[in-house]
Amino acid sequence: MGGPSSDAKINIIDSGTEQLFYSIAEAREADMDRAVTAAKQAFDEGPWPRLTHAQRAEFLRAMAEGLRARAADIGQIWPRESGVLHRMAAGSAFGSANTFDYYAGLAETYPFEEQVTPSMGEFGLLVREPVGVVGAIIPGTLR
């Protein structure tokens, strides 16, 4: 995939010390285009669309566990970056993990296929499927 499209950086200033905490690459239009293209390729050609809902739920639960495992890190990084309270930052890691768990549960219980009574014929099946990657519209651009 390669690195960023430019050398532009965003400096993250520690809100407590006003010193440089971290420098990160600034995403440009080319970087966003590459990210959307990679996401679309992964969705269309990668393993994700062929996974069962239960397998997808496993990934969501693993992400939730990863967030919980890194709650202490998040509790240190987020306050330095934005000045949010440590307790709120660490708690948000758990809240985000709970959100992943919620969607994992939904993936296991959502009625993706539902038998329905058709207006004509003898059998009807409503099938709900993901549409794929949806790009954002940036003000001033239409694609």
Secondary structure, DSSP 8 states (H G I E B T S, - for coil): --S-SS--EEEEE-TTT-SEEEEEE---HHHHHHHHHHHHHHHHHSSGGGS-HHHHHHHHHHHHHHHHHTHHHHHHHHHHHH---HHHHHHHHHHHHHHHHHHHHHHHHS-SEEEE--SSSS-EEEE-----------TT---
